[in-house]
Amino acid sequence: MESMRVLTWVFVLFFHGGWKYGPGIGAGELHAVGGEQGMKPKIGIMSKLFLWYFVLVSIFYGTIFILFIHIQEIVGISEDVVNENYRISTASKKLINSLLWMEENISKYDLLKKEDYKEYFVAAQREFEENLNNILTLPSERESPDSVWRKLYHDYLSHLPPAYGSVEETQSSETLWIPVDILNEWIQRISRARAQNEQDIESEMRRLNRRGRTAVHYGMVGLAISILIGLLGTYFLTHSMNRPLRELRKGIGSISRKGLSDPIPILTKDELGQLAGAFNEMAQRLKEEERMRSDFISMLSHEIRTPLTSIRESVNLIVEEVMGPVNERQRRFLSIASDEIARISELLNHLMQISRLEAGLIEIDPKPLDPHAFVIGSVHRMTPAAEAKGISIEADLPSRIPRVMGDADHLQQVLLNLVGNAIKFSPGGETVSVRVEPVRDGDEEKVSFSVSDVGPGIPEDEQGLIFYKYYRATGMRQQVDGVGLGLSISKQIVEAHGGSIWVKSQVGRGSTFGFTLPVLREE
C-alpha cells in the first residue's frame, strides 16, 4: 500500500517534472524545474548500451577483417605454390628425363647406327621444348628476363642444328645431335634450379604455416577480447544500474518501514539518476507534508483541550448538583457525555504524545527495571477489564530474568496497550498469555516481552502496516473503537529504548505481539 504510493509519486514526478543538477551535486541538492530546462542525463542508459554494443561489434568485425586479410595472403601463397612452384617442379623433372632420353638415344645411335634413334631423339627434343615453354609461360618468368630457365632456353636455341625441322628433313643430317657434354651441363643447371625451387616450396609452406598460425592467433585474441569486453561491459553496466536501483530500493523500503526516507545518493547522471532525483524530491515533499500534518494535529489538540476541559468540568459540576438537582434521566445522559469527553481526551492525549515523540520532545528516563514486577503490575491493572469480558490473563515468567534499562512509565504504556488490544480482540471465555524470556540477537542479549491472543488474526499483507499511524486492519475498522495510534506510539517508545517491536499472526488463529529490550549490563 505504502510502496504503491511511493512508486506513484516517483513516476508522477519523473514524467511531469524536470530535474536540474547544480554544481557539486549531492543527495539533497536537487530542485524541480519545468519544461525543457529539466535535468538531461549526460550519458543515458541507451547510450551506454549502444557504446558497449558498438565496441563489441567493432572488435568482432575487426577480428573478421584481420582474419580476411590473412586468409587472402594464405590463398595467395597457396596459388603461387600450386601455379608456379609445383608446375616448375613437375616440368623440371620432365626436362631432366627428356635430356637423359636424348643422351641415351645419341649413345645408342653411335653404337647401333639405327635411324630409329634419331626419331626417338627428336621426340625427346619436342618434349623438352614443350616443358621448357610451360615454364617460360609462368607469370614470374615473363617478368624475369634473366631467369635460369630463360637462359637455358637461349642456350638451347643456340645449339639447334641448321636443318632442325621434321624428322624426314633431318634423317640425313649428321649435325642433328646436341653434344652430350652440353646435355650434361643442362641437366646440372636444371637440377640446381629444381633444388632451388624445392627450397622455395619449403619456404612458402613455412610462410603459409606462419600465416595460418598468425590468423588463428589473431582470431583467438579477438575472441578472447570480445568475451572479456562482453563480460566487463555486462558487469559494469549491471553494476552501474544495480547501485542506484539498490539505493532506490533502500529508500522505498525505508518508507515502507518508517513512513519516511532520507535522501538517497545520486550515483549516475542517466535516467536512473533522474529517478533518484525524483525520489528525493518525493521524499522531501512527504517529509514536509508529514511535518505540516503533525504541526496541525498538535495545534488542533492544544486548541481543543482548553474548551474540552471546560466542558468536562461543567458536566462534573452539573453531576455533583452544584447548579441544582438533576433527575436520573439527566444523570444518565450526563454520564454518557462524561464518558465521551474522557474518550476524546484520551484521543487528544495520544495525538499530542505521538507529535511529541516524532518531534523528540518526550524525554526517556531509563532506570534499571525488574521484568517480574513490571509485568505483574501491568497484568493487575488490566485484570478488571479482562474479567468484565470473561477473559483470563496468564503470565509465563521464568524464575530468573535479567534486568533491563528503561523508562517504566513509557514501557508500561506499551505493555498495557498490547494487553488491552489482546483483550479487545479476543472472544469471551478465552485466555490472553503474557510471556517473558531471555533471547539472543546475534552477540547481544535481550529480554523478549510478548502478548498472545486467540482473536481473528491479521492478514499477512497487512502485518507490515499496522505500526503506521492511523492504520487499522481490514475488518476491524467498524468493529472496535480507536484511530490506530496505540501501536505506532508503542513502536516509537520501544525503538527509543533501543529495542524492536514485532508481530506474528495467522488469520483465524490469533496474534502474538512482542517487543525486545537490551539487557542491563551489570558493572
MINUPA-600812 format. One record per residue (C-alpha): x, y, z. Coordinates in pm, whole numbers, padded with zeros to 5 digits. Layout:
N
R xx yy zz
R X Y Z
...
//
This chain:
523
R xx yy zz
R 00000 00000 00000
R 00269 00250 00105
R 00505 00116 -00164
R 00243 00174 -00433
R 00201 00527 -00306
R 00577 00582 -00326
R 00604 00444 -00679
R 00312 00660 -00789
R 00490 00968 -00654
R 00814 00866 -00829
R 00661 00818 -01170
R 00442 01127 -01149
R 00742 01341 -01062
R 00961 01165 -01319
R 00731 01216 -01614
R 00574 01550 -01524
R 00866 01741 -01380
R 01224 01806 -01494
R 01528 01798 -01272
R 01835 02009 -01276
R 02168 01948 -01114
R 02360 02228 -00959
R 02740 02234 -00916
R 02871 01996 -00654
R 02562 01778 -00676
R 02464 01584 -00367
R 02171 01383 -00244
R 01976 01685 -00134
R 02094 01941 -00393
R 01818 01871 -00642
R 01539 02107 -00730
R 01250 02077 -00967
R 01228 02283 -01282
R 00974 02276 -01558
R 00968 02221 -01931
R 01290 02186 -02128
R 01514 02317 -01851
R 01488 01981 -01675
R 01778 01758 -01599
R 01916 01585 -01906
R 02129 01278 -01849
R 02491 01321 -01957
R 02515 00962 -02079
R 02186 00778 -02086
R 02130 00407 -02047
R 02062 00373 -02420
R 02392 00550 -02495
R 02579 00316 -02262
R 02420 00010 -02420
R 02486 00144 -02772
R 02851 00222 -02686
R 02901 -00123 -02538
R 02737 -00288 -02839
R 02943 -00072 -03077
R 03268 -00176 -02908
R 03171 -00543 -02924
R 03070 -00520 -03290
R 03387 -00324 -03374
R 03609 -00588 -03213
R 03413 -00866 -03380
R 03428 -00720 -03730
R 03786 -00602 -03674
R 03883 -00960 -03595
R 03699 -01082 -03905
R 03876 -00817 -04117
R 04219 -00923 -03989
R 04131 -01288 -04049
R 04015 -01200 -04400
R 04349 -01029 -04478
R 04547 -01329 -04352
R 04323 -01569 -04539
R 04382 -01367 -04858
R 04758 -01392 -04803
R 04726 -01765 -04737
R 04526 -01809 -05056
R 04785 -01603 -05250
R 05072 -01811 -05115
R 04883 -02131 -05195
R 04816 -02013 -05552
R 05183 -01924 -05601
R 05294 -02264 -05476
R 05034 -02454 -05681
R 05050 -02247 -06001
R 05427 -02192 -06019
R 05644 -02393 -05785
R 05467 -02724 -05836
R 05447 -02666 -06212
R 05820 -02585 -06220
R 05895 -02893 -06010
R 05694 -03120 -06242
R 05821 -02965 -06565
R 06183 -02960 -06448
R 06165 -03329 -06369
R 06034 -03395 -06720
R 06310 -03175 -06863
R 06575 -03385 -06696
R 06407 -03705 -06821
R 06392 -03563 -07174
R 06763 -03469 -07169
R 06855 -03812 -07032
R 06648 -03974 -07308
R 06818 -03757 -07569
R 07160 -03853 -07432
R 07061 -04220 -07429
R 06944 -04208 -07793
R 07272 -04048 -07900
R 07469 -04324 -07732
R 07254 -04596 -07888
R 07277 -04441 -08232
R 07652 -04418 -08209
R 07663 -04782 -08112
R 07394 -04936 -08335
R 07358 -04676 -08615
R 06982 -04719 -08632
R 06778 -04434 -08771
R 06501 -04505 -08521
R 06710 -04344 -08251
R 06702 -04018 -08440
R 06324 -04028 -08424
R 06341 -04100 -08053
R 06585 -03815 -08009
R 06356 -03573 -08192
R 06056 -03688 -07982
R 06253 -03629 -07661
R 06362 -03293 -07800
R 06000 -03197 -07868
R 05903 -03298 -07514
R 06194 -03091 -07379
R 06075 -02787 -07573
R 05717 -02832 -07458
R 05808 -02850 -07087
R 06050 -02560 -07115
R 05780 -02350 -07281
R 05541 -02440 -06997
R 05788 -02296 -06750
R 05853 -01985 -06959
R 05482 -01907 -06976
R 05460 -01865 -06598
R 05398 -01502 -06483
R 05717 -01488 -06278
R 05923 -01599 -06580
R 05760 -01342 -06805
R 05861 -01072 -06560
R 06218 -01201 -06517
R 06420 -01194 -06846
R 06741 -01312 -06671
R 06598 -01622 -06506
R 06770 -01962 -06521
R 06502 -02103 -06747
R 06518 -01817 -06998
R 06899 -01851 -07020
R 06855 -02224 -07071
R 06608 -02151 -07349
R 06855 -01918 -07525
R 07133 -02175 -07489
R 06905 -02439 -07636
R 06824 -02220 -07937
R 07193 -02158 -07995
R 07261 -02533 -08014
R 06983 -02626 -08255
R 07117 -02769 -08587
R 07054 -02561 -08904
R 06841 -02836 -09058
R 06616 -02859 -08748
R 06262 -02938 -08859
R 06064 -03253 -08930
R 06209 -03595 -08887
R 06215 -03656 -09266
R 06419 -03339 -09322
R 06676 -03436 -09063
R 06725 -03802 -09147
R 07041 -03734 -09349
R 07174 -03462 -09119
R 07481 -03552 -08918
R 07457 -03236 -08708
R 07122 -03333 -08556
R 07271 -03420 -08221
R 07332 -03181 -07940
R 07667 -03259 -07779
R 07649 -03486 -07479
R 07858 -03258 -07262
R 07611 -02975 -07329
R 07323 -03203 -07233
R 07501 -03296 -06909
R 07566 -02931 -06832
R 07196 -02854 -06888
R 07097 -03143 -06661
R 07314 -02998 -06383
R 07168 -02649 -06432
R 06812 -02787 -06424
R 06892 -02996 -06115
R 07024 -02688 -05932
R 06722 -02484 -06039
R 06494 -02769 -05932
R 06663 -02789 -05591
R 06623 -02414 -05552
R 06255 -02449 -05645
R 06214 -02718 -05379
R 06367 -02482 -05124
R 06125 -02212 -05241
R 05836 -02455 -05196
R 05954 -02539 -04844
R 05997 -02169 -04763
R 05649 -02088 -04894
R 05498 -02374 -04698
R 05663 -02243 -04382
R 05536 -01897 -04464
R 05193 -02048 -04522
R 05210 -02221 -04185
R 05316 -01898 -04010
R 05028 -01708 -04169
R 04787 -01979 -04063
R 04911 -01973 -03706
R 04903 -01592 -03704
R 04544 -01597 -03830
R 04448 -01846 -03558
R 04632 -01631 -03300
R 04451 -01313 -03401
R 04121 -01499 -03414
R 04170 -01635 -03061
R 04286 -01294 -02934
R 03986 -01124 -03093
R 03754 -01387 -02947
R 03915 -01350 -02602
R 03890 -00970 -02617
R 03528 -00992 -02730
R 03446 -01225 -02439
R 03640 -01005 -02194
R 03476 -00685 -02318
R 03138 -00857 -02311
R 03184 -00977 -01953
R 03335 -00648 -01829
R 03071 -00445 -02011
R 02797 -00662 -01868
R 02946 -00629 -01518
R 02989 -00252 -01532
R 02651 -00192 -01694
R 02483 -00417 -01439
R 02680 -00256 -01157
R 02606 00099 -01277
R 02235 00020 -01295
R 02214 -00200 -00986
R 02376 00052 -00747
R 02117 00328 -00799
R 01839 00069 -00805
R 01969 -00074 -00476
R 01970 00274 -00322
R 01620 00331 -00456
R 01505 00001 -00306
R 01656 00105 00028
R 01471 00435 00011
R 01140 00269 -00073
R 01200 00010 00199
R 01268 00291 00446
R 00935 00448 00356
R 00765 00110 00387
R 00914 00054 00734
R 00925 00406 00876
R 00689 00605 00657
R 00973 00845 00569
R 01311 00820 00399
R 01633 01016 00397
R 01756 01139 00056
R 01934 00870 -00141
R 02268 00942 -00312
R 02255 01020 -00684
R 02524 00791 -00826
R 02470 00838 -01201
R 02366 01109 -01442
R 02147 00888 -01658
R 01778 00805 -01636
R 01836 00625 -01306
R 01988 00945 -01172
R 01672 01124 -01279
R 01466 00864 -01097
R 01680 00903 -00783
R 01633 01280 -00801
R 01258 01237 -00839
R 01257 01004 -00539
R 01450 01256 -00327
R 01205 01529 -00420
R 00915 01299 -00336
R 01075 01206 00000
R 01128 01574 00077
R 00767 01655 -00005
R 00646 01365 00207
R 00853 01495 00499
R 00711 01841 00457
R 00357 01706 00438
R 00414 01487 00744
R 00558 01781 00937
R 00265 02002 00837
R 00020 01731 00939
R 00194 01678 01275
R 00202 02053 01340
R -00165 02079 01252
R -00263 01789 01478
R -00052 01925 01762
R -00200 02272 01723
R -00552 02134 01696
R -00503 01915 02005
R -00383 02211 02209
R -00672 02426 02088
R -00933 02161 02167
R -00805 02068 02512
R -00895 02403 02669
R -01266 02408 02572
R -01286 02032 02633
R -01156 02082 02987
R -01421 02349 03042
R -01694 02118 02913
R -01573 01831 03134
R -01567 02050 03446
R -01912 02187 03363
R -02052 01836 03327
R -01891 01735 03658
R -02043 02038 03832
R -02387 01951 03699
R -02348 01584 03802
R -02247 01696 04151
R -02568 01910 04157
R -02374 02227 04226
R -02616 02407 03995
R -02926 02236 04128
R -03076 01888 04148
R -03081 01653 03843
R -03308 01360 03783
R -03200 01007 03691
R -03255 01057 03319
R -03041 01371 03319
R -02776 01194 03525
R -02765 00905 03272
R -02714 01139 02977
R -02454 01338 03171
R -02271 01013 03243
R -02269 00931 02871
R -02137 01280 02797
R -01867 01240 03061
R -01757 00907 02910
R -01738 01057 02559
R -01543 01355 02691
R -01299 01113 02856
R -01270 00923 02527
R -01195 01241 02334
R -00942 01347 02600
R -00764 01015 02568
R -00757 01054 02189
R -00611 01405 02221
R -00352 01276 02464
R -00248 01012 02210
R -00228 01269 01932
R -00016 01502 02141
R 00202 01220 02262
R 00280 01093 01911
R 00351 01450 01797
R 00597 01493 02084
R 00756 01155 02007
R 00807 01247 01643
R 00949 01583 01739
R 01177 01421 02000
R 01027 01625 02280
R 00945 01331 02511
R 01238 01252 02736
R 01316 00892 02819
R 01445 00845 03174
R 01591 00493 03171
R 01644 00316 03500
R 01706 -00049 03596
R 01377 -00233 03552
R 01274 -00568 03702
R 01072 -00758 03435
R 00881 -00955 03704
R 00743 -00652 03883
R 00692 -00470 03554
R 00477 -00748 03401
R 00284 -00834 03720
R 00193 -00468 03770
R 00063 -00437 03414
R -00138 -00762 03443
R -00303 -00644 03767
R -00404 -00317 03604
R -00566 -00497 03309
R -00735 -00774 03512
R -01063 -00582 03576
R -01109 -00512 03204
R -01039 -00878 03123
R -01280 -01011 03386
R -01552 -00779 03260
R -01528 -00961 02926
R -01484 -01310 03075
R -01119 -01334 02970
R -00836 -01462 03190
R -00475 -01339 03174
R -00188 -01582 03224
R 00169 -01467 03287
R 00458 -01701 03200
R 00758 -01570 03390
R 01085 -01761 03433
R 01237 -01770 03778
R 01540 -01568 03672
R 01520 -01289 03418
R 01795 -01032 03367
R 01703 -00673 03430
R 01663 -00417 03153
R 01714 -00044 03131
R 01403 00156 03055
R 01150 00418 03147
R 00891 00227 03348
R 00601 00463 03273
R 00651 00461 02897
R 00724 00089 02875
R 00419 00009 03087
R 00214 00210 02840
R 00346 -00020 02565
R 00264 -00342 02753
R -00078 -00214 02864
R -00156 -00125 02504
R -00061 -00474 02380
R -00258 -00649 02658
R -00554 -00416 02605
R -00558 -00495 02231
R -00543 -00869 02307
R -00843 -00836 02542
R -01027 -00618 02292
R -00993 -00867 02003
R -01030 -01196 02195
R -01374 -01352 02231
R -01518 -01413 02581
R -01400 -01718 02770
R -01054 -01724 02611
R -00712 -01665 02764
R -00455 -01394 02693
R -00096 -01506 02755
R 00187 -01276 02860
R 00531 -01431 02822
R 00879 -01305 02915
R 01201 -01483 02815
R 01567 -01402 02757
R 01676 -01418 02390
R 01991 -01356 02190
R 02011 -01124 01892
R 02350 -01205 01742
R 02605 -01133 02014
R 02364 -00918 02215
R 02146 -01045 02500
R 01790 -00915 02515
R 01465 -00977 02700
R 01154 -01051 02496
R 00804 -00948 02614
R 00513 -01099 02416
R 00134 -01100 02439
R -00071 -01370 02261
R -00445 -01382 02193
R -00686 -01608 02004
R -00854 -01331 01810
R -00931 -01311 01438
R -00567 -01261 01337
R -00413 -01020 01087
R -00365 -01090 00714
R 00000 -01134 00620
R -00002 -00848 00369
R -00121 -00607 00642
R 00123 -00707 00917
R 00385 -00461 00794
R 00137 -00172 00800
R -00024 -00199 01142
R 00251 00006 01311
R 00178 00306 01089
R -00015 00595 01234
R -00392 00580 01184
R -00376 00237 01018
R -00635 -00020 01125
R -00659 -00375 00996
R -00924 -00465 00743
R -01243 -00588 00908
R -01167 -00414 01240
R -01240 -00057 01144
R -01612 -00087 01208
R -01594 -00332 01499
R -01375 -00157 01757
R -01311 00198 01862
R -00982 00382 01811
R -00791 00567 01543
R -00486 00340 01509
R -00232 00529 01720
R -00158 00284 02000
R 00079 00055 01807
R 00253 00350 01641
R 00318 00508 01982
R 00434 00174 02120
R 00676 00128 01829
R 00836 00468 01881
R 00870 00417 02258
R 01033 00074 02213
R 01273 00199 01945
R 01362 00497 02166
R 01480 00236 02421
R 01699 00064 02161
R 01457 -00228 02118
R 01233 -00357 01842
R 00865 -00445 01818
R 00719 -00727 01610
R 00406 -00925 01531
R 00327 -01284 01433
R -00025 -01367 01325
R -00238 -01612 01131
R -00589 -01538 01020
R -00834 -01729 01242
R -00562 -01840 01488
R -00486 -01523 01676
R -00186 -01293 01703
R 00127 -01250 01910
R 00269 -00901 01961
R 00601 -00857 02129
R 00899 -00632 02181
R 01257 -00683 02290
R 01476 -00467 02513
R 01854 -00481 02568
R 01970 -00646 02889
R 02115 -00422 03159
R 02492 -00468 03166
R 02596 -00515 03528
R 02917 -00334 03617
//
